[in-house]
Amino acid sequence: MRSERDRLETEIRELTRRLRRVGPFIGDTVSVVFRKCGKPACACHREGPKHPAMFVTWKEDGKTVTLYVPRKLEGEVRQWAAHHQTLKDLIRKITELRKQIIRLRED
């Protein structure tokens, strides 16, 4: 039984190392919506395609707050959101391994 715990602890250490290497992250909701622009002559005001716009949303004091993401930052914000997902996945895996250690019921 001890070797099983050692194996689990080794896995946790490796996941923790990966956790430390994750880059900057943003834990809020990142979404893209399609909207009309401000140019009346643009095709988007008729039946043409709308323009994509990225936003970050979160809750503050029970209210949803929305922040527009400038086009220059869209790629970076997407990367931050991906890093956050990586963090969540790693934390979930570490948590499951910790539960497995508890299930070993060592005294």
Secondary structure in CASP SS format (residue, H / E / C, confidence):
PFRMAT SS
TARGET T0000
AUTHOR 0000-0000-0000
METHOD secondary structure of the structure
MODEL  1
M C 1.00
R H 1.00
S H 1.00
E H 1.00
R H 1.00
D H 1.00
R H 1.00
L H 1.00
E H 1.00
T H 1.00
E H 1.00
I H 1.00
R H 1.00
E H 1.00
L H 1.00
T H 1.00
R H 1.00
R H 1.00
L H 1.00
R H 1.00
R H 1.00
V C 1.00
G C 1.00
P C 1.00
F C 1.00
I C 1.00
G C 1.00
D C 1.00
T E 1.00
V E 1.00
S E 1.00
V E 1.00
V E 1.00
F E 1.00
R E 1.00
K C 1.00
C C 1.00
G C 1.00
K C 1.00
P C 1.00
A C 1.00
C C 1.00
A H 1.00
C H 1.00
H H 1.00
R C 1.00
E C 1.00
G C 1.00
P C 1.00
K C 1.00
H E 1.00
P E 1.00
A E 1.00
M E 1.00
F E 1.00
V E 1.00
T E 1.00
W E 1.00
K E 1.00
E E 1.00
D C 1.00
G C 1.00
K E 1.00
T E 1.00
V E 1.00
T E 1.00
L E 1.00
Y E 1.00
V E 1.00
P C 1.00
R H 1.00
K H 1.00
L H 1.00
E H 1.00
G H 1.00
E H 1.00
V H 1.00
R H 1.00
Q H 1.00
W H 1.00
A H 1.00
A H 1.00
H H 1.00
H H 1.00
Q H 1.00
T H 1.00
L H 1.00
K H 1.00
D H 1.00
L H 1.00
I H 1.00
R H 1.00
K H 1.00
I H 1.00
T H 1.00
E H 1.00
L H 1.00
R H 1.00
K H 1.00
Q H 1.00
I H 1.00
I H 1.00
R H 1.00
L C 1.00
R C 1.00
E C 1.00
D C 1.00
END
